[in-house]
């Protein structure tokens, strides 16, 4: 049969397409690029650890670390410090007189050459005081501490409060703030409700107004108040005349926070009727924020900035006030503390620390001890390895110490193969040299 013209045309077009040049398909490859980095041809240095290099290294580290540790310990020992735990003062201290504080609530660190004859055990007393906030007067517990400074301190003299068992490092607690609100922006309530400030975002008593500043950190701010230390026995004058008592002035809102923290805060743009204080601030702001009792300017409130910089451990101290110019002379001092912060509710403690500092910071012997321990261990290991090397040295590059030469049965198998080869040579087997 004769082929139809249409079919011949289709076949001709197909043949012409097949006979045309074919495009080469790109082959996918997972082979790394041929360069020095991808092919691991970079220059490298692999030291060979020999006794001549390792032993001097041990002794060098020990000789360097041990003196550094000694210097750190010496610097820590130069810090003068007294710490007084007043957690249970509101219930354990006498009310009609001063009573001696328990020894386990007192710790001090002064020079051994100091005049210890001036040291008297610290005492405490509790009283009731009336404090007025925005026209509302309320009675609070006040703890008065009396303590001795056996030698002159500072300057600078630093006054800390010290808390234990308070976990500022809890993940939810650390995140509980809103940076834009702290910067001063008047953030609306809907935005606050969707932020990390939960559950303290708005007023829970019905108004629904945003809390300023919101979050758990601001709400739990440490709020015990401390007076300046008062010298009870000035060097001159009548010791019994209280009017001659000298106040050791300390600043509690200048130089206690990091200078970089001020850039994180700003005066708020909220109006007074748009916000409410945190729940735990209600005693300080009994009527909320008013014209006579406005919200704090957190850009200048350094105590707030210190608290907002959360601690990494559950035991920490934070700077409350300081004196950078005048020495705290030896004598008997008194500090009044108004109790607001319930540390014993969560099984914690609270203390006051009065301390000096050195170029290495406050009193902390841990770093010096760590350097001495590391240096001592290195010297000990260096001595042990040196004696071992002298008594029973090992040949460098000895192949008998390789693991496959010490595998079970390796020696017998090698000996059997050597015997078979020798036997084959003796019999003149074909194919063997």
matplotlib code that plots the C-alpha trace (Angstrom):
import matplotlib.pyplot as plt

x = [0.0, 1.2, 1.8, -0.3, 1.2, 0.2, 1.9, 5.0, 5.1, 4.8, 7.5, 9.7, 9.3, 10.0, 13.1, 14.3, 13.9, 15.8, 18.6, 19.0, 21.6, 20.6, 21.1, 23.3, 21.7, 23.5, 24.5, 23.8, 26.8, 27.4, 31.1, 32.6, 34.3, 37.9, 39.5, 41.9, 39.2, 36.6, 39.1, 41.0, 44.2, 44.8, 48.1, 48.1, 50.4, 50.2, 52.6, 54.1, 53.7, 57.0, 58.3, 60.7, 57.7, 55.0, 57.0, 58.2, 54.7, 53.3, 55.9, 55.5, 51.7, 52.2, 54.9, 52.6, 49.3, 50.3, 51.8, 48.7, 46.5, 48.5, 48.1, 44.3, 44.0, 46.0, 43.8, 40.7, 42.1, 42.5, 38.8, 37.1, 33.6, 30.8, 27.6, 24.5, 21.5, 18.3, 15.7, 14.0, 14.6, 10.9, 10.1, 13.3, 14.8, 13.7, 11.5, 12.4, 16.2, 19.1, 19.9, 22.8, 22.4, 23.0, 26.6, 25.4, 23.8, 27.1, 30.3, 33.2, 36.5, 39.0, 42.8, 44.2, 46.3, 43.2, 42.2, 40.0, 39.4, 36.9, 34.9, 31.7, 29.1, 26.4, 23.0, 19.5, 16.1, 12.7, 10.2, 7.1, 7.2, 4.5, 5.2, 3.0, 2.6, 0.4, -1.6, -2.1, -0.2, 0.6, 2.6, 5.6, 8.3, 11.6, 14.8, 17.7, 21.2, 24.2, 27.6, 31.3, 33.8, 37.2, 39.3, 38.9, 37.3, 37.6, 36.9, 35.0, 32.6, 29.8, 26.5, 24.8, 21.6, 22.2, 19.5, 19.5, 17.1, 15.7, 15.8, 16.1, 17.5, 14.2, 13.5, 10.0, 11.0, 14.0, 11.8, 9.0, 9.4, 8.6, 11.5, 9.5, 7.5, 10.7, 12.1, 9.2, 6.8, 3.0, 2.3, -1.4, -3.0, -3.6, 0.2, 1.1, -1.3, 0.5, 4.0, 6.2, 4.9, 2.2, 0.7, 1.2, 0.1, -3.0, -5.0, -6.8, -9.3, -11.5, -10.1, -8.1, -5.4, -1.9, 0.6, 3.6, 6.2, 4.7, 6.2, 7.4, 10.8, 9.5, 6.6, 9.1, 11.5, 13.3, 11.7, 13.3, 14.6, 17.9, 19.1, 22.7, 25.0, 25.2, 28.4, 27.3, 30.7, 32.4, 36.1, 35.4, 32.6, 30.4, 29.8, 26.3, 25.1, 23.2, 23.0, 26.7, 26.2, 27.7, 25.9, 28.0, 26.5, 26.0, 24.4, 21.7, 20.9, 24.2, 26.8, 25.1, 23.9, 25.9, 26.2, 25.2, 21.8, 20.5, 20.2, 17.7, 15.2, 13.3, 10.6, 7.2, 4.8, 1.8, -0.8, -1.6, -5.1, -3.8, -1.8, -1.7, 1.3, 2.3, 0.4, 3.3, 3.7, 0.2, 1.5, 3.9, 1.1, -2.1, -4.2, -2.4, -0.4, -1.6, -0.4, 1.0, 2.5, 3.4, 5.1, 8.8, 11.3, 13.0, 15.7, 17.1, 16.0, 19.2, 17.9, 15.3, 17.9, 20.1, 17.1, 16.2, 19.7, 18.8, 21.3, 22.5, 22.5, 19.9, 22.3, 23.4, 24.1, 23.0, 24.5, 22.1, 24.3, 27.9, 30.4, 33.4, 35.1, 35.1, 36.5, 34.3, 36.2, 36.4, 33.6, 30.1, 27.4, 23.7, 21.4, 17.6, 15.8, 12.1, 10.9, 8.8, 10.4, 9.2, 12.3, 11.3, 8.1, 10.0, 12.6, 15.2, 17.3, 18.2, 21.3, 23.2, 26.8, 29.2, 32.4, 35.4, 36.9, 40.3, 41.3, 40.1, 36.6, 35.0, 35.8, 35.8, 38.7, 37.3, 39.3, 42.6, 42.0, 41.2, 44.4, 46.5, 44.8, 45.3, 49.0, 49.5, 48.0, 50.2, 53.4, 52.4, 51.6, 54.9, 56.8, 55.1, 55.6, 59.2, 59.9, 58.1, 60.0, 63.4, 62.6, 60.8, 61.2, 59.3, 60.9, 59.6, 57.8, 57.9, 55.4, 55.0, 52.7, 50.2, 46.8, 46.7, 50.0, 48.6, 45.3, 44.5, 45.7, 47.7, 51.0, 50.0, 48.5, 51.6, 53.8, 51.7, 51.8, 55.5, 56.0, 53.8, 55.7, 59.0, 57.7, 56.5, 59.9, 61.5, 59.3, 59.8, 56.1, 55.5, 54.7, 56.7, 60.0]
y = [0.0, 3.5, 5.7, 8.7, 12.1, 13.2, 10.3, 10.8, 14.5, 13.6, 11.0, 13.4, 16.1, 13.7, 12.4, 16.0, 16.7, 13.6, 14.4, 17.9, 18.7, 17.6, 19.8, 18.3, 17.9, 19.2, 16.4, 17.1, 16.4, 16.5, 16.6, 19.5, 22.3, 21.7, 24.3, 24.1, 24.7, 22.3, 19.6, 20.0, 21.0, 24.0, 24.4, 23.0, 22.5, 19.4, 19.4, 16.2, 15.9, 14.6, 14.7, 17.5, 19.7, 18.6, 18.6, 22.2, 23.3, 21.8, 23.5, 26.8, 26.9, 26.0, 28.7, 31.4, 30.4, 30.0, 33.5, 35.0, 33.1, 34.4, 38.0, 37.6, 36.1, 39.0, 41.6, 39.9, 39.9, 43.7, 44.3, 45.4, 44.1, 43.5, 41.7, 41.6, 39.4, 41.1, 38.8, 37.9, 41.2, 42.1, 39.2, 38.1, 41.5, 43.0, 46.0, 47.8, 47.6, 46.6, 42.8, 41.0, 39.6, 35.8, 35.0, 33.1, 36.3, 38.3, 38.1, 40.5, 40.8, 43.3, 43.4, 41.2, 44.2, 46.3, 47.6, 44.7, 46.3, 48.6, 45.7, 45.0, 42.4, 43.9, 44.5, 45.0, 46.4, 46.6, 49.4, 50.6, 53.7, 55.6, 56.2, 58.4, 58.0, 60.4, 61.3, 57.7, 56.8, 53.2, 51.6, 49.5, 47.5, 49.3, 47.4, 49.3, 47.8, 48.9, 47.6, 48.4, 49.3, 48.4, 50.3, 53.0, 51.9, 53.3, 55.3, 54.2, 52.7, 50.6, 49.7, 46.6, 44.6, 40.9, 38.3, 34.5, 32.0, 34.6, 33.3, 36.3, 33.9, 32.1, 32.3, 33.6, 36.2, 37.4, 38.0, 39.7, 43.4, 45.5, 47.4, 50.0, 50.9, 51.3, 53.5, 55.9, 55.0, 55.2, 51.6, 50.8, 48.1, 45.6, 45.6, 45.2, 42.3, 40.5, 41.1, 39.1, 41.1, 38.5, 37.9, 41.5, 43.5, 45.5, 46.4, 43.3, 45.2, 46.2, 49.4, 47.4, 50.1, 49.1, 48.6, 50.9, 49.5, 46.1, 42.7, 40.5, 42.2, 45.6, 44.3, 42.4, 45.3, 45.2, 48.0, 48.0, 51.5, 52.1, 55.2, 56.6, 55.1, 57.3, 57.4, 57.2, 57.9, 60.7, 61.2, 64.6, 65.8, 64.2, 60.5, 60.6, 63.7, 62.2, 65.6, 65.2, 62.0, 62.3, 61.0, 59.3, 60.6, 58.1, 58.7, 56.2, 57.6, 58.5, 56.0, 52.9, 51.7, 51.0, 54.2, 52.2, 51.2, 54.8, 54.6, 51.8, 53.9, 57.1, 59.3, 58.0, 59.6, 58.2, 60.5, 59.9, 58.6, 56.0, 53.8, 52.1, 51.1, 47.4, 45.5, 45.4, 49.2, 49.9, 51.0, 53.5, 54.7, 54.1, 56.3, 55.2, 57.8, 61.3, 64.8, 64.8, 61.3, 60.9, 57.8, 57.6, 58.9, 55.5, 57.2, 58.9, 56.2, 54.2, 51.9, 50.7, 50.2, 48.2, 45.8, 45.4, 44.1, 40.6, 38.4, 35.1, 33.2, 32.9, 34.5, 38.0, 41.5, 44.8, 48.2, 50.5, 53.5, 54.6, 57.2, 57.8, 60.6, 60.2, 57.4, 55.6, 56.1, 53.4, 53.6, 52.4, 53.0, 52.7, 52.0, 52.2, 49.8, 50.0, 46.5, 46.1, 43.1, 39.7, 37.5, 34.8, 34.1, 32.3, 30.9, 33.4, 35.9, 39.5, 41.2, 44.5, 44.6, 47.5, 47.0, 48.5, 47.3, 46.9, 46.9, 43.3, 44.2, 43.1, 40.3, 37.0, 34.5, 31.9, 33.1, 33.2, 29.7, 28.4, 29.8, 28.3, 24.9, 24.7, 25.8, 23.2, 20.4, 21.3, 21.3, 18.0, 16.3, 17.7, 16.2, 12.8, 12.6, 13.7, 10.9, 8.4, 9.4, 9.1, 5.7, 4.0, 6.0, 5.2, 5.1, 7.8, 6.3, 2.7, 0.8, -1.9, 0.4, 0.6, -0.8, -3.3, -4.8, -5.5, -7.0, -10.5, -13.3, -11.0, -12.4, -16.1, -15.4, -13.6, -16.4, -19.0, -17.2, -16.8, -20.5, -21.5, -19.2, -20.7, -24.3, -23.4, -22.1, -25.3, -27.6, -25.5, -24.9, -23.5, -19.9, -18.9, -17.2]
z = [0.0, -0.7, 2.3, 2.8, 2.2, 5.7, 7.4, 5.3, 6.3, 10.1, 9.8, 7.9, 10.6, 13.4, 11.6, 11.1, 14.8, 15.8, 13.4, 14.8, 17.5, 21.0, 24.0, 26.6, 30.0, 33.0, 35.3, 39.0, 41.2, 44.9, 44.5, 46.5, 44.6, 43.7, 46.0, 49.0, 51.6, 50.3, 49.5, 52.8, 51.3, 53.6, 55.2, 58.8, 61.7, 63.8, 66.7, 67.9, 71.6, 73.0, 76.6, 75.7, 74.7, 77.1, 80.4, 80.1, 79.2, 82.4, 84.5, 82.7, 83.2, 86.9, 87.4, 85.7, 87.2, 90.9, 91.4, 89.6, 92.0, 94.9, 93.7, 93.2, 96.7, 98.1, 96.3, 97.6, 101.1, 101.0, 100.7, 104.0, 104.4, 106.9, 106.2, 108.4, 107.8, 109.0, 107.4, 110.7, 112.5, 112.3, 114.6, 116.4, 117.5, 120.8, 120.8, 124.1, 123.7, 121.5, 121.5, 120.1, 116.6, 116.3, 115.2, 112.1, 110.8, 111.0, 108.9, 108.7, 106.9, 108.2, 108.5, 111.3, 112.3, 112.8, 116.3, 117.3, 120.7, 119.0, 117.6, 119.4, 118.3, 116.1, 117.7, 116.4, 117.5, 115.9, 116.2, 114.4, 112.2, 110.3, 106.6, 104.5, 100.7, 98.8, 101.9, 103.1, 106.4, 107.2, 110.0, 109.0, 110.8, 111.2, 111.9, 113.4, 113.2, 115.2, 114.2, 114.6, 112.0, 113.6, 111.0, 108.4, 105.1, 101.6, 99.7, 97.7, 100.2, 98.7, 100.3, 98.9, 99.6, 99.4, 98.5, 98.5, 96.9, 94.5, 91.0, 88.7, 86.1, 85.5, 81.8, 82.1, 84.7, 82.6, 79.5, 81.5, 80.4, 77.3, 76.0, 74.0, 77.1, 79.2, 76.4, 77.0, 74.2, 75.1, 74.0, 73.8, 76.0, 73.1, 72.3, 76.0, 76.3, 73.5, 74.9, 77.2, 80.2, 80.8, 83.3, 84.5, 81.5, 82.6, 85.6, 86.9, 89.0, 86.1, 84.6, 82.0, 81.8, 81.0, 83.8, 83.8, 84.0, 83.1, 83.8, 86.6, 87.1, 87.8, 89.9, 92.2, 92.7, 96.0, 98.1, 101.6, 102.4, 104.1, 105.8, 105.6, 108.3, 111.3, 113.4, 117.1, 118.7, 116.9, 117.8, 119.4, 121.6, 124.2, 123.4, 125.0, 123.1, 120.1, 118.5, 117.7, 115.8, 112.3, 109.2, 106.6, 103.5, 100.7, 97.3, 96.2, 92.8, 91.2, 90.0, 91.2, 87.8, 84.6, 82.5, 79.4, 81.0, 81.0, 77.2, 77.6, 79.5, 78.9, 80.6, 79.8, 77.3, 79.0, 80.6, 84.2, 83.6, 81.0, 83.2, 86.6, 88.8, 89.2, 91.9, 94.4, 94.0, 95.4, 98.9, 97.3, 95.0, 97.0, 94.6, 91.5, 89.5, 90.4, 90.0, 93.5, 93.1, 89.4, 87.8, 88.4, 85.7, 85.2, 83.0, 86.1, 88.7, 88.9, 91.7, 89.2, 86.5, 88.9, 89.7, 86.0, 85.2, 86.3, 88.2, 86.7, 90.1, 92.8, 95.3, 94.4, 95.7, 94.1, 94.8, 96.7, 97.6, 97.7, 98.8, 96.5, 98.3, 102.1, 104.2, 106.6, 109.8, 112.5, 115.1, 116.0, 113.3, 113.0, 110.0, 109.9, 107.6, 106.8, 106.1, 102.9, 101.1, 102.5, 101.7, 104.2, 102.3, 99.6, 102.1, 101.2, 103.2, 102.8, 104.2, 104.0, 102.9, 103.5, 101.5, 99.8, 96.6, 94.8, 91.2, 91.0, 92.3, 95.6, 98.0, 96.1, 96.7, 94.2, 91.2, 93.2, 94.6, 91.1, 89.6, 92.5, 92.1, 88.4, 88.8, 91.5, 89.4, 86.4, 88.5, 90.2, 86.8, 85.4, 88.3, 88.0, 84.2, 84.5, 87.0, 84.9, 81.8, 83.6, 85.2, 82.3, 79.1, 75.9, 72.5, 70.3, 67.2, 68.5, 66.3, 68.9, 70.9, 68.0, 68.8, 65.9, 66.9, 70.4, 69.2, 70.6, 68.3, 66.1, 67.1, 66.6, 63.2, 62.0, 63.2, 61.4, 58.1, 58.3, 58.9, 56.0, 53.6, 54.8, 54.2, 50.7, 49.8, 51.1, 49.0, 45.8, 45.1, 41.7, 41.4, 44.6, 44.5]

ax = plt.figure().add_subplot(projection="3d")
ax.plot(x, y, z, "-o")
ax.set_aspect("equal")
plt.show()
